[in-house]
Amino acid sequence: MISCSFVQYQEKTCKPMLTSQRKQTILQLLAQDGQVLAAPLAATFGVSEDTIRRDLRELAAEGLLQRVHGGALPASSAVASFSERRALESTGKRAIGIAAASMIAPGQIVIIDGGTTSAELVKHIPRSLAATVVTHSPTVAVALVDHPSIDVIMIGGRLYKHSIVNVGAAAIEAMSHIHADIYFMGVTGVHPTAGLSTGDLEEAYVKRALAARAAETVVLASMDKLNAASAYSIGDVTLAQTIVVERETDTALTDALEAAGVSVVRA
């Protein structure tokens, strides 16, 4: 088989190549364009769509992309365990946490999601703040023990260990009695067309239910989560009114979100 370069692919003069070379080119295109479609890839490589779908399946199995109907999107990198992710220092997540904490007003009822960015948010809530925090995260609840004026309401359920949050039918039933001012949502993927996503089906249900119980949903999204997707959809990006990102985030990653009507706050 004759191989070809990435430039040849772009110029549509690419000839058949080895599977490994084809996969590498697919990943290059995915990084460049933010998505790939099976039918155009098959036509350009001169192979069947079944061959391309097999390539995408194998790349997805390696965690290198997220398959969607008709093609693939960049995969979220937020797949490590909670302890591993928490051990990684991130000035970006810290800045997002500080910005989010400043959005909480005295007297509000606030829902705080689980995850490492939410943990940064809780660190920066003033000890003098008087508010009610509703959470399905044991980590968040324990972190607020020393805040004398914050009333903590803990939502129970089955513990999803990746994010250390409670999920399941019991959690969703408990949420139905809440009317919150603001919900700080953690996600593993934010994509203008694939929407908000996460890596667990039950967690996706819980996040969607929480968003329905708040007047405003604010998504906390470090750069590794932007223009990426995970297996389970929470909802369209417009499920959030605001997305908090790192200050240095490329505008190419946020323009489409703002075009959809979502407010972008740079921390």
N, C-alpha and C positions, 0 to 999 in steps of 0.2 A: 504494500500500500504506500501511496505517496503522501507525505505530510505537508502541512501548510502553516503559514504564520498567522498570527492574529490579524495583521494588516490585510493579508489575502482574504481572510474571512470577511472583514469589513467591506472589502471591495467585491465580495461575492465571486471570487475566483478560486475559492478553496476546493481542493480535490480530496478524495477519501484519505483518511488518516487513521492512525492507531486509536483504539478506544481511549487510552490514557491521554493522548494528545487532544482528542475531541472533548473529553471531560474538562481538561485544563482550559480549553478555549471557552467552554460553557461558563466556567467559573469567572473567567476574565470578563466576559460579556455581562454576567450577572453583577459584578462589581461596578462595571461601567454604566449600565442602564438601569439597574435596580430591579430588573425582572427579565425573564426569558420565556419565550413561547415555543412550544414543541413543534408546531407546524412549520414556522419559518426556519427553525434550526434544521429540521429534517430536509427541507428543500435546499438549503445552502450546503449542508454537509453531503447531500446526495445519498441519504440513508432513509429508512422507513421511520415513521413516527413511533412505532413500537420500539425501535432501537434507541431513539431519543428518550422515550419514557423509561426504558431500562436504565439508561445512563442517569437520569434524574432520580430514579429510585435508589440506585447505588450511592449516588452523592448524598441523598437525603439520609440514608442509613449511616453514613459517616458524619452526619451533622453539619454538612457543608452548605446545605440549602434547605428550604422548606417548599415541598411540592404543593401546588394549588391547581385548580381546574385549568387545564390548558398549558401549564408550564410550571414555573418555579419562582420563588422570591428568596432574598437573602435570609438565612436562618438566624434567629436570635442567638447571641453568644451567652445569654444568661441561663446557662444550664448546669453550672456547678452547684454543689450542695450549699446550703445556707451558711455553714461554718466557713467553707472555702471562700464564698463570695464576701462574707463579712470580714475575713482576714485581709482582703485586698483593700488597701487604703485608696480612697478616691476623693480628690479635692472637688471634683465635679459633683459627686453625690452629696458631699458635705454642703456645697453651695446651694444645691437644689433643696436640701433639707432646711437650711436656714431661710431660704426664700419662702418655702411652704409654711414654715412655722409662723412667719410674720403675717400670713394671711388669716390666722385665727384671731377672732375678736372675742373679748370677754363676754361670757354668757352664752356663747354658741354651743350647739350640739354638733360635734365633729366626729365623723367616722374615719378611722385611720386603718389602712390596709397593713398587711404584713410585708416582709421583704427588707432588704438591706438599706434601700433609700428611705423607706418609712422609719427605719431605726435611726437614721440621721435626723429626720424631722423631729422625732420625739426628743432627741438629745438637746434640741435648741428651743423647745417650748419653755418659756420663762416659768420659774417655780411659783411666781406670784399670780400667774394667770388663773382666773376662775372660769371654768368651762366644764362641759361634759364630753368625755371621749368614749365613743362606742368602738369596740374593736373585736375582731375574731382572732387576733394574734396574741398568744400568751406572752411573747417577747415584749410587745408594745405595752400590754397591761402591767407587767412587772416593772418596766422602765418608768412608769408613772406613779409608782408607789410613794415616792418621796415628794410628790407634788401635792401639797396639802389642800389646795383649792380646786383640784380637778377630780370630779366624780367619774369613776371608770365603770363602764358597763361592759361585761365580758360576754361574748356570744360563744356558745359551746358547739360541739360537733366532733366529727372525726378529724384527728390531727393529720394534716398534709405536711410531711416533714421537710419537703424541699423548701417551702417558704415559711414553715412553722406557723400555719394558720389552721383554723377549724373550718371544715367544709361539711357538706351533706344536707339532707332534708331538715334536720333539726336546726341547723344554722340559718337556713333560708326562712324557716317558719318564725324564728325569733326576730329576724330583720323586719318582718311584715308589720311590726308594731312600732317602728321607729320613723320619726320625721326629723331628719337632720338638716343642718344648714349647709354643710359642705362635706364631701367625701374625697379623701386623698387616696387615689387608686395607684397601686403598683402593677406593672405589666412586664412582660418579657419582649413584646413586640409592638411597635407603632408604625403602621404603614398607611399611606394615603388611600390605597384601594382595598387592601386586606383588612384594614382597621386595627383595632386593639386586640391583642391576643396573649395567650398564656399557655403553659405547657401541660396543664391538667384540666380535664373536662369539668370535674366538680368545682374546681376553683374558678373556672370561667363562669359557671352558673352563679356562684356566690358573688363574684364581682359585679355581674349584671344586676343581680338583685339589690346589691348595696347602692349602685348608681340610681336605681329606681326610687330609693328611699331618701335621696338627698336633693336639695334645691340646686346644688352645683357640684359637679364632679371635676376634680383637678387631677390630671395624670402626671406622675413623676417619672420623667424619662431621661436617663443618662444616654450619652451618644451611642453606646453599644446596642440600644434598643430601638433606635430610629431607623426607618427604612428596612425593618426586619419583621419577620413573622414567625409565630409558633403554631403548633398544631391545632389549638382550640381558640375559636373566635369568641371574644367578649362582646363585641359590637362594632359598629362603624366608628370612625374617629370622632364623629359628631356626638357620640355618647358623652364625650367630655366637652365642657365649655372652655377649659383652659388646660394647656400642657406646659409644664415647667421643664426647661432644658438647660444645659450648661451654656454659659455666656459665649463660649467660643464655637458653638455649634454652627456648622456651615449652613448658610441660608438655603442652599439647595435641598437640605433635609427638612426645612420648615416651611418653605414657600407653599407647597401643596397643602399643608395642614391649615395654614392661614387662609388659603383660597377656599378651603372647605368651610370656613367660618369659625374655626377654632382659634382662640386667643393663645398666642405663644409668649410665655414669660421667660426671659433669659436671666438666669441666676448668677 
